[in-house]
Amino acid sequence: MENQTFNADMLNLEGLKFSSEASIPVFTFLLLTYIFIMVSNISLIILISLEKSLHQPMYLLFCNMSINDVFGATIIIPLLLSQIFVPITDRYIHYVNCVIQAFFGHIHASAAHTVLMIMAFDRYVAICKPLSYSTIMTNRMVVKLSVSAWMVPVVMVSILLGLSIRLSRCRQVIFNPYCDNASLFKLSCESVLINQIYGLGYTVVLLGSSMGSITLTYLKIAAVCLSRRNKVLNSRALQTCASHLTLYLVMLVTGIVNIALHRFPDLSDQQKLASIMYHVVPPALNPVIYGLQIQMVREKLFLYLRTIKQQ
């Protein structure tokens, strides 16, 4: 494939390797998962948008997570579905489309961290500075936090992909199930030292910022909960914080497993599966963990479902 010159802009996307007997189960699983992700997350977005009692910073900030989950799943899953029944040698993607998928895929992964960081900040203000919450978490602040949660990944990913696009290409095979930055710069025979340095720095800054800020935030929240003896307030605080922390841990574990498997070439098939799970598992679990664990959201959701059923 690498020696073909009929169209240098067409890349061979290797994707997942599985037997023909497994094609239908894999397709069915991914399709049902994608439908669930779309329905659950969009339902939460609509519910929060229509229900005025949910027009609070915590829920409005959570809309960013649901939007990101819909966005991330749509970038990855439809392409996988379209190529499951296609032989590996016939799985092609145009270079421009590959760059676009890599760009939005990395934005999804990065925004997952930045959105959870601003949600942690909201919980910190609500629990540690309750008297100042309304003056700090204004509508303007919510908009600023939401914009920053998206603009920071856009800038960082633009530089990341820009460094890869500048390289000439001497290969045409993408060994991953979808396009990402590493797949793009591996198409080149030039030195990719700058790409690797920036990519490592990008990962360290993003993970370090999210892990550091969220750890510090929850240590302060825990200290406040331990210092006050109001069981009702502490229970409510722990409920929302537990949901938020669970979201972060699910995302962190799936991401770390994916990164760790990169270090073992013999486990390339497992790494491909892990990379897909990173874009599938968190978006599927987030609305369940967060949406259904928060009492007010759960009550409003069940109320809407009963109303629809009665009609």
C-alpha positions in Angstrom: 0.0 0.0 0.0 2.8 2.4 0.8 4.3 2.1 -2.7 1.1 3.0 -4.5 1.1 6.4 -6.1 -2.3 6.5 -7.7 -3.6 9.0 -5.1 -1.2 10.1 -2.4 -4.1 11.8 -0.5 -5.9 8.5 0.0 -4.9 6.6 3.2 -5.5 3.0 4.2 -7.3 3.0 7.6 -6.5 -0.5 9.0 -9.0 -0.3 11.8 -10.1 -3.2 14.0 -9.2 -6.8 13.1 -11.9 -9.4 13.8 -13.4 -12.4 12.1 -16.3 -12.2 9.7 -18.5 -13.9 12.3 -17.8 -11.1 14.8 -18.8 -8.3 12.4 -22.5 -8.4 13.1 -22.1 -8.4 17.0 -19.5 -5.7 16.9 -21.7 -3.6 14.5 -24.7 -4.1 16.7 -22.9 -3.2 19.9 -21.4 0.0 18.5 -24.7 1.0 16.9 -26.7 0.5 20.1 -24.1 2.2 22.1 -24.1 5.2 19.8 -27.8 5.4 19.9 -27.8 5.3 23.7 -25.1 8.0 23.9 -27.0 10.3 21.5 -30.4 9.8 23.1 -29.3 10.0 26.8 -27.0 13.0 26.3 -29.3 15.0 24.0 -32.2 14.3 26.4 -30.3 15.7 29.3 -29.4 18.8 27.3 -33.0 19.4 26.3 -34.2 18.7 29.9 -31.8 21.2 31.4 -32.5 23.8 28.6 -36.3 23.6 29.1 -36.6 23.2 32.9 -36.0 26.6 34.5 -35.3 25.1 37.9 -32.3 23.5 36.4 -30.9 26.8 35.0 -28.2 26.7 37.7 -24.4 26.8 37.1 -23.8 23.2 38.0 -26.3 21.9 35.4 -25.4 24.5 32.8 -21.8 23.5 33.1 -22.7 19.8 32.8 -24.3 20.6 29.4 -20.8 21.1 28.2 -20.0 17.5 29.1 -23.0 16.2 27.3 -22.3 18.3 24.2 -18.7 17.0 24.3 -19.9 13.4 24.6 -22.3 13.7 21.6 -19.5 15.5 19.7 -16.8 12.9 20.5 -19.0 9.8 19.8 -20.1 11.3 16.4 -16.5 11.9 15.4 -15.5 8.2 16.0 -18.4 5.7 15.9 -20.1 6.4 12.5 -16.8 5.9 10.7 -16.2 2.7 12.5 -19.7 1.5 11.7 -19.2 2.3 8.0 -16.0 0.2 7.7 -16.9 -2.9 9.8 -18.1 -4.9 6.8 -15.3 -3.5 4.5 -12.1 -5.6 4.0 -9.1 -4.1 5.7 -7.3 -3.5 2.4 -10.3 -1.5 1.1 -10.7 0.8 4.1 -9.7 4.2 2.7 -10.0 7.7 4.1 -8.9 11.0 2.4 -6.0 12.8 4.1 -8.0 15.9 4.7 -10.8 13.9 6.4 -8.2 12.1 8.5 -6.8 15.5 9.7 -10.4 16.7 10.5 -11.2 13.6 12.5 -7.9 13.8 14.4 -8.5 17.5 15.1 -12.0 17.0 16.5 -11.0 13.7 18.2 -8.3 15.4 20.2 -10.5 18.4 21.0 -13.1 15.9 22.5 -10.4 14.2 24.6 -9.0 17.5 25.8 -12.3 19.2 26.5 -13.3 16.3 28.7 -10.5 17.3 31.1 -11.1 21.1 30.9 -14.9 20.7 31.3 -14.5 18.5 34.4 -12.0 21.1 35.8 -14.5 23.9 35.6 -17.2 21.7 37.1 -14.9 21.0 40.0 -14.3 24.7 40.4 -18.1 25.2 40.6 -18.4 22.5 43.3 -15.6 24.1 45.2 -17.2 27.5 45.3 -20.6 26.0 46.1 -19.4 24.0 49.1 -16.4 26.0 50.4 -17.8 29.5 49.8 -21.6 29.1 49.8 -22.4 32.7 50.8 -20.4 34.1 47.8 -21.6 31.5 45.3 -24.3 33.6 43.7 -21.9 36.5 43.3 -19.0 34.4 41.9 -20.9 32.0 39.7 -22.9 34.5 37.7 -24.2 33.8 34.2 -21.2 35.8 32.8 -18.8 33.6 34.8 -20.5 30.4 33.5 -20.2 31.6 29.9 -16.5 32.5 30.5 -15.7 29.1 32.0 -17.5 27.3 29.2 -15.8 29.3 26.5 -12.4 28.7 28.1 -13.1 25.0 28.5 -13.4 24.8 24.7 -10.9 27.5 23.5 -7.9 26.1 25.4 -8.2 22.6 23.7 -8.8 24.3 20.3 -5.6 26.3 20.6 -3.5 23.4 21.9 -4.8 20.9 19.4 -4.4 23.4 16.5 -0.7 23.6 17.3 -0.5 19.8 17.8 -2.0 19.1 14.4 -0.2 22.0 12.7 3.1 20.4 13.6 2.0 17.2 11.9 0.5 18.7 8.8 3.7 20.5 7.9 5.5 17.2 7.5 5.8 15.5 4.1 4.3 12.0 3.7 6.0 8.8 2.6 3.5 6.3 3.9 -0.2 5.8 3.4 -1.3 3.4 6.2 -3.1 4.4 9.4 -2.8 1.5 11.8 -5.2 2.9 14.3 -9.0 2.3 14.1 -9.4 6.1 13.6 -7.1 9.0 12.8 -5.2 10.8 15.5 -2.1 13.0 15.7 0.4 10.1 16.2 -1.0 8.3 13.2 -0.5 11.5 11.1 3.1 12.2 12.0 4.0 8.5 11.6 3.1 8.9 7.9 6.3 11.0 7.5 9.9 9.9 7.1 11.2 13.2 8.4 12.3 13.8 12.0 9.3 14.0 14.3 11.2 15.0 17.4 9.4 18.4 17.7 6.1 16.6 17.4 7.0 14.1 20.1 8.3 16.9 22.4 5.2 19.0 22.0 2.9 16.0 22.2 4.5 14.9 25.5 4.4 18.4 26.9 0.7 18.8 25.8 -0.2 15.5 27.6 1.8 16.4 30.7 0.2 19.9 31.0 -3.3 18.7 30.3 -3.2 15.7 32.6 -1.2 17.5 35.3 -3.5 20.5 35.3 -6.7 18.4 35.5 -5.3 15.9 38.1 -3.7 18.6 40.2 -6.7 21.0 40.2 -9.3 18.3 40.8 -7.2 16.7 43.6 -6.6 20.0 45.3 -10.3 21.0 44.9 -11.6 17.8 46.5 -9.1 17.9 49.3 -10.4 21.4 50.2 -14.0 20.2 49.9 -13.3 17.2 52.1 -11.7 19.5 54.7 -14.7 21.7 54.7 -17.1 18.8 55.0 -15.1 17.4 57.9 -15.0 20.7 59.7 -18.7 21.3 59.7 -21.2 18.9 61.3 -24.3 19.5 59.2 -25.1 16.0 57.9 -27.7 17.1 55.5 -25.5 19.6 53.7 -22.5 17.2 53.8 -24.7 14.5 52.2 -25.8 16.7 49.4 -22.3 17.9 48.8 -20.9 14.4 48.7 -23.6 13.2 46.3 -22.8 15.7 43.6 -19.0 15.5 44.2 -19.1 11.7 44.1 -20.8 11.8 40.7 -18.4 14.3 39.4 -15.4 12.4 40.7 -16.7 9.1 39.3 -16.9 10.7 35.8 -13.3 11.9 36.1 -12.0 8.5 37.3 -13.8 6.6 34.5 -12.3 9.0 31.9 -8.9 8.8 33.6 -8.8 5.0 33.8 -9.8 4.5 30.2 -7.3 7.1 29.0 -4.4 5.7 31.1 -5.1 2.1 29.8 -5.0 3.4 26.3 -1.7 5.2 26.8 -0.2 2.3 28.7 -1.0 -0.2 25.9 0.9 2.0 23.4 4.1 0.8 25.2 3.4 -2.8 24.2 3.6 -3.4 20.4 2.5 -7.0 20.9 -0.8 -5.8 22.3 -1.7 -3.6 19.3 -5.2 -5.1 18.9 -5.9 -4.5 22.6 -4.7 -1.0 22.3 -7.0 -0.3 19.3 -9.9 -1.6 21.4 -8.9 0.5 24.4 -8.7 3.6 22.2 -12.2 3.0 21.0 -13.5 2.4 24.5 -12.0 5.8 25.5 -14.4 7.5 23.1 -17.3 5.1 23.9 -17.4 4.2 27.6 -17.2 7.7 29.2 -19.9 9.2 26.9 -22.2 6.3 27.6 -21.7 6.3 31.4 -21.6 10.1 32.0 -25.4 10.7 31.6 -26.1 7.7 33.8 -23.6 8.5 36.5 -24.2 12.2 36.6 -27.7 12.7 35.3 -29.4 10.0 37.2 -27.4 10.4 40.4 -28.4 14.0 40.9 -31.8 14.0 42.6 -33.2 17.1 40.9 -32.3 15.9 37.4 -33.6 12.4 38.2 -36.9 13.8 39.5 -37.4 16.1 36.5 -36.5 13.3 34.0 -39.0 10.9 35.6 -41.6 13.6 35.6 -41.2 14.2 31.9 -41.3 10.5 31.2 -44.5 10.1 33.1 -46.1 13.1 31.3 -45.1 11.6 27.9 -46.5 8.2 28.9 -49.8 9.7 30.0 -50.2 11.5 26.7 
